[in-house]
Amino acid sequence: MAEIEGQEKTEQPTGKKLSDARDKGQVAKSTELNSLVVFGSGLILIFITKGFIGEKLGSFTKEIFSSLETVNINQTILQAYFLKWTLFLFIILTPILIGLIIVSLVSNISQVGFKFSVKAFTPKLNRFNPIAGIKRIFFTSHSLVELLKSLAKLIIIGLFAYLVISKLIQDTFELVNLSIEEIVSFMLDAAFSMVWKIMIFFTLIAAVDFIFQKMKFKKEMMMTKQEVKDELKQTEGDTLIKSRIRKNMIQATRRRMMNDVPKADVVITNPTHFAVALKYEMNKDNAPKVLAKGMDELAQRIKKIAVENEVPLYEDRELARALYKVCDVGDLIPAKLFKAVAQILAYIYQMKKIKKQKSII
């Protein structure tokens, strides 16, 4: 297995790595499959239009040869024939070329999907290093595989071409008795016969290459455990830093919460495990608001601050537990607890009123 910094690539590629590779134009794509699709589509298009091509080519050839004896060959005539020939090729080949372009695009998109990436077109300076370029061309597994594929294709195509052409050479002796249209039709049929046999081998190569490219890409994208950890740090942040930030946020929230305890109207306790400080502003809030809450040690700190600032403590085990469970700091208490809290606040307000009256007397 390939190794990076002594670690084996044993981990599956993450979504981020695959996305980054795609942005750079690195995808599992078989050029042989594209070649097969384009080749096969071109073959089909030529077969469909062979009657039209034969007719046009026959008419054009007749026109040229019928006027050879009478026409005076000069620069103007040659230019006229050249323009006619160019227009003739344009009329015949343009529909086929447009069809092949569309098929090529569809083939590429079907393999890797559609995504336009500027990174894929960004020039890389290391690509201009001639030594690295020679190594990349001649001394890599990719170049060796491509060389073997090319040699295999060349040998098979040459063999097919020899077998087909040797048979066609014998058939060409009968062409002297045929018309121009029939000769053109024979040539197209012969070409089609040779090409579809070659296409059978192309299909085999494309299938093998498609599987090979998928496996090769998957292997190249594999990651070491350290790479996965490093990427996790980049995407989600260092665990220690996140923990420290979270701890600082909790501490800041608690400081603000403790600063609000002296403003509370009452602290409802459990009496040792829970403490919830409530504040109700009649003309501002629709219900009492939770200024602070805590459990165990934090509950004791809330109670201590409340006592120091003469905020009344009221013991109600079930209510304190319910408030702690369903409310966060800053929340208004839920409707189902209105009645219980209202009775406590009414009692607290009455005690404050009595105490105030006694202080006046």
Contacts in CASP RR format, 6 or more apart in sequence:
PFRMAT RR
TARGET T0000
AUTHOR 0000-0000-0000
METHOD contacts of the structure
MODEL  1
MAEIEGQEKTEQPTGKKLSDARDKGQVAKSTELNSLVVFGSGLILIFITK
GFIGEKLGSFTKEIFSSLETVNINQTILQAYFLKWTLFLFIILTPILIGL
IIVSLVSNISQVGFKFSVKAFTPKLNRFNPIAGIKRIFFTSHSLVELLKS
LAKLIIIGLFAYLVISKLIQDTFELVNLSIEEIVSFMLDAAFSMVWKIMI
FFTLIAAVDFIFQKMKFKKEMMMTKQEVKDELKQTEGDTLIKSRIRKNMI
QATRRRMMNDVPKADVVITNPTHFAVALKYEMNKDNAPKVLAKGMDELAQ
RIKKIAVENEVPLYEDRELARALYKVCDVGDLIPAKLFKAVAQILAYIYQ
MKKIKKQKSII
1 8 0 8 1.000
1 9 0 8 1.000
1 10 0 8 1.000
2 8 0 8 1.000
2 9 0 8 1.000
2 219 0 8 1.000
2 222 0 8 1.000
3 9 0 8 1.000
3 224 0 8 1.000
4 224 0 8 1.000
4 226 0 8 1.000
4 227 0 8 1.000
5 224 0 8 1.000
5 226 0 8 1.000
7 224 0 8 1.000
7 225 0 8 1.000
7 226 0 8 1.000
8 224 0 8 1.000
9 219 0 8 1.000
9 222 0 8 1.000
9 223 0 8 1.000
9 224 0 8 1.000
10 222 0 8 1.000
10 224 0 8 1.000
10 225 0 8 1.000
11 222 0 8 1.000
11 223 0 8 1.000
11 224 0 8 1.000
11 225 0 8 1.000
11 227 0 8 1.000
11 228 0 8 1.000
12 222 0 8 1.000
12 223 0 8 1.000
13 218 0 8 1.000
13 221 0 8 1.000
13 222 0 8 1.000
13 223 0 8 1.000
14 223 0 8 1.000
14 228 0 8 1.000
14 231 0 8 1.000
16 231 0 8 1.000
16 235 0 8 1.000
17 221 0 8 1.000
17 223 0 8 1.000
17 231 0 8 1.000
18 221 0 8 1.000
21 27 0 8 1.000
21 221 0 8 1.000
22 112 0 8 1.000
22 115 0 8 1.000
22 117 0 8 1.000
23 115 0 8 1.000
23 117 0 8 1.000
23 119 0 8 1.000
23 120 0 8 1.000
24 117 0 8 1.000
24 119 0 8 1.000
24 120 0 8 1.000
25 117 0 8 1.000
25 119 0 8 1.000
25 120 0 8 1.000
26 217 0 8 1.000
26 220 0 8 1.000
27 111 0 8 1.000
27 112 0 8 1.000
27 217 0 8 1.000
28 111 0 8 1.000
28 112 0 8 1.000
28 213 0 8 1.000
28 214 0 8 1.000
28 216 0 8 1.000
28 217 0 8 1.000
28 218 0 8 1.000
29 108 0 8 1.000
29 111 0 8 1.000
29 112 0 8 1.000
29 213 0 8 1.000
30 111 0 8 1.000
30 206 0 8 1.000
30 209 0 8 1.000
30 210 0 8 1.000
30 212 0 8 1.000
30 213 0 8 1.000
31 209 0 8 1.000
32 149 0 8 1.000
32 202 0 8 1.000
32 205 0 8 1.000
32 206 0 8 1.000
32 209 0 8 1.000
32 210 0 8 1.000
33 107 0 8 1.000
33 111 0 8 1.000
33 206 0 8 1.000
33 209 0 8 1.000
33 210 0 8 1.000
34 104 0 8 1.000
34 107 0 8 1.000
34 108 0 8 1.000
34 111 0 8 1.000
35 202 0 8 1.000
35 206 0 8 1.000
36 199 0 8 1.000
36 202 0 8 1.000
36 203 0 8 1.000
36 205 0 8 1.000
36 206 0 8 1.000
37 103 0 8 1.000
37 104 0 8 1.000
37 106 0 8 1.000
37 107 0 8 1.000
38 100 0 8 1.000
38 103 0 8 1.000
38 104 0 8 1.000
38 107 0 8 1.000
39 195 0 8 1.000
39 199 0 8 1.000
39 202 0 8 1.000
40 199 0 8 1.000
41 99 0 8 1.000
41 100 0 8 1.000
41 103 0 8 1.000
42 96 0 8 1.000
42 99 0 8 1.000
42 100 0 8 1.000
42 103 0 8 1.000
43 192 0 8 1.000
43 195 0 8 1.000
43 196 0 8 1.000
43 199 0 8 1.000
45 95 0 8 1.000
45 96 0 8 1.000
45 99 0 8 1.000
45 100 0 8 1.000
46 53 0 8 1.000
46 96 0 8 1.000
46 188 0 8 1.000
46 191 0 8 1.000
46 192 0 8 1.000
47 192 0 8 1.000
49 92 0 8 1.000
49 95 0 8 1.000
49 96 0 8 1.000
50 185 0 8 1.000
50 188 0 8 1.000
50 189 0 8 1.000
50 192 0 8 1.000
51 185 0 8 1.000
51 188 0 8 1.000
52 92 0 8 1.000
53 92 0 8 1.000
53 184 0 8 1.000
53 188 0 8 1.000
54 181 0 8 1.000
54 184 0 8 1.000
54 185 0 8 1.000
54 188 0 8 1.000
55 181 0 8 1.000
56 88 0 8 1.000
56 91 0 8 1.000
56 92 0 8 1.000
57 92 0 8 1.000
57 184 0 8 1.000
58 180 0 8 1.000
58 181 0 8 1.000
58 184 0 8 1.000
60 84 0 8 1.000
60 85 0 8 1.000
60 88 0 8 1.000
61 180 0 8 1.000
61 184 0 8 1.000
62 180 0 8 1.000
64 81 0 8 1.000
71 77 0 8 1.000
126 132 0 8 1.000
127 133 0 8 1.000
136 143 0 8 1.000
137 143 0 8 1.000
145 212 0 8 1.000
149 205 0 8 1.000
149 209 0 8 1.000
152 205 0 8 1.000
153 201 0 8 1.000
153 202 0 8 1.000
153 205 0 8 1.000
156 198 0 8 1.000
156 201 0 8 1.000
157 198 0 8 1.000
157 201 0 8 1.000
160 194 0 8 1.000
160 197 0 8 1.000
160 198 0 8 1.000
160 201 0 8 1.000
161 194 0 8 1.000
161 198 0 8 1.000
164 190 0 8 1.000
164 193 0 8 1.000
164 194 0 8 1.000
164 197 0 8 1.000
165 194 0 8 1.000
168 190 0 8 1.000
168 194 0 8 1.000
171 186 0 8 1.000
171 190 0 8 1.000
175 183 0 8 1.000
175 186 0 8 1.000
178 186 0 8 1.000
223 231 0 8 1.000
233 239 0 8 1.000
236 242 0 8 1.000
253 329 0 8 1.000
254 298 0 8 1.000
257 291 0 8 1.000
257 292 0 8 1.000
257 293 0 8 1.000
257 329 0 8 1.000
258 292 0 8 1.000
258 301 0 8 1.000
258 302 0 8 1.000
258 305 0 8 1.000
260 277 0 8 1.000
260 279 0 8 1.000
260 291 0 8 1.000
260 292 0 8 1.000
261 267 0 8 1.000
261 277 0 8 1.000
261 291 0 8 1.000
261 292 0 8 1.000
261 302 0 8 1.000
261 305 0 8 1.000
261 306 0 8 1.000
261 309 0 8 1.000
261 311 0 8 1.000
262 305 0 8 1.000
262 306 0 8 1.000
262 309 0 8 1.000
262 311 0 8 1.000
263 279 0 8 1.000
263 291 0 8 1.000
264 277 0 8 1.000
264 278 0 8 1.000
264 279 0 8 1.000
264 291 0 8 1.000
264 292 0 8 1.000
264 306 0 8 1.000
264 311 0 8 1.000
265 278 0 8 1.000
265 279 0 8 1.000
265 280 0 8 1.000
265 288 0 8 1.000
265 311 0 8 1.000
265 312 0 8 1.000
265 345 0 8 1.000
265 348 0 8 1.000
265 349 0 8 1.000
266 277 0 8 1.000
266 278 0 8 1.000
266 311 0 8 1.000
266 312 0 8 1.000
266 313 0 8 1.000
266 314 0 8 1.000
266 344 0 8 1.000
266 345 0 8 1.000
266 348 0 8 1.000
267 275 0 8 1.000
267 276 0 8 1.000
267 277 0 8 1.000
267 278 0 8 1.000
267 302 0 8 1.000
267 303 0 8 1.000
267 306 0 8 1.000
267 311 0 8 1.000
267 312 0 8 1.000
267 313 0 8 1.000
267 314 0 8 1.000
268 275 0 8 1.000
268 276 0 8 1.000
268 278 0 8 1.000
268 314 0 8 1.000
268 315 0 8 1.000
268 316 0 8 1.000
268 319 0 8 1.000
268 320 0 8 1.000
268 323 0 8 1.000
268 341 0 8 1.000
268 344 0 8 1.000
269 275 0 8 1.000
269 276 0 8 1.000
269 299 0 8 1.000
269 303 0 8 1.000
269 313 0 8 1.000
269 314 0 8 1.000
269 315 0 8 1.000
269 316 0 8 1.000
269 320 0 8 1.000
270 299 0 8 1.000
270 315 0 8 1.000
270 316 0 8 1.000
270 317 0 8 1.000
270 320 0 8 1.000
270 321 0 8 1.000
271 315 0 8 1.000
271 317 0 8 1.000
272 296 0 8 1.000
272 299 0 8 1.000
272 300 0 8 1.000
273 295 0 8 1.000
273 296 0 8 1.000
273 299 0 8 1.000
273 321 0 8 1.000
274 293 0 8 1.000
274 294 0 8 1.000
274 295 0 8 1.000
274 299 0 8 1.000
274 320 0 8 1.000
274 321 0 8 1.000
274 323 0 8 1.000
274 324 0 8 1.000
275 292 0 8 1.000
275 293 0 8 1.000
275 294 0 8 1.000
275 298 0 8 1.000
275 299 0 8 1.000
275 300 0 8 1.000
275 302 0 8 1.000
275 303 0 8 1.000
275 306 0 8 1.000
275 320 0 8 1.000
276 290 0 8 1.000
276 292 0 8 1.000
276 293 0 8 1.000
276 294 0 8 1.000
276 320 0 8 1.000
276 323 0 8 1.000
276 324 0 8 1.000
276 327 0 8 1.000
277 290 0 8 1.000
277 291 0 8 1.000
277 292 0 8 1.000
277 293 0 8 1.000
277 302 0 8 1.000
277 306 0 8 1.000
277 311 0 8 1.000
278 288 0 8 1.000
278 289 0 8 1.000
278 290 0 8 1.000
278 291 0 8 1.000
278 323 0 8 1.000
278 333 0 8 1.000
278 341 0 8 1.000
278 345 0 8 1.000
279 288 0 8 1.000
279 289 0 8 1.000
279 291 0 8 1.000
280 287 0 8 1.000
280 288 0 8 1.000
280 289 0 8 1.000
280 345 0 8 1.000
281 289 0 8 1.000
285 332 0 8 1.000
286 332 0 8 1.000
287 332 0 8 1.000
287 333 0 8 1.000
287 335 0 8 1.000
287 338 0 8 1.000
288 332 0 8 1.000
288 333 0 8 1.000
288 341 0 8 1.000
288 345 0 8 1.000
289 330 0 8 1.000
289 331 0 8 1.000
289 332 0 8 1.000
289 333 0 8 1.000
290 323 0 8 1.000
290 327 0 8 1.000
290 328 0 8 1.000
290 329 0 8 1.000
290 330 0 8 1.000
290 331 0 8 1.000
290 332 0 8 1.000
290 333 0 8 1.000
291 329 0 8 1.000
291 330 0 8 1.000
292 302 0 8 1.000
292 329 0 8 1.000
293 302 0 8 1.000
293 323 0 8 1.000
293 324 0 8 1.000
293 327 0 8 1.000
293 328 0 8 1.000
293 329 0 8 1.000
294 302 0 8 1.000
294 324 0 8 1.000
295 324 0 8 1.000
303 313 0 8 1.000
305 311 0 8 1.000
306 312 0 8 1.000
306 313 0 8 1.000
307 313 0 8 1.000
312 348 0 8 1.000
312 351 0 8 1.000
312 352 0 8 1.000
314 344 0 8 1.000
314 347 0 8 1.000
314 348 0 8 1.000
316 340 0 8 1.000
316 344 0 8 1.000
319 337 0 8 1.000
319 340 0 8 1.000
319 341 0 8 1.000
319 344 0 8 1.000
322 337 0 8 1.000
323 333 0 8 1.000
323 337 0 8 1.000
326 334 0 8 1.000
326 337 0 8 1.000
327 333 0 8 1.000
327 334 0 8 1.000
333 341 0 8 1.000
END
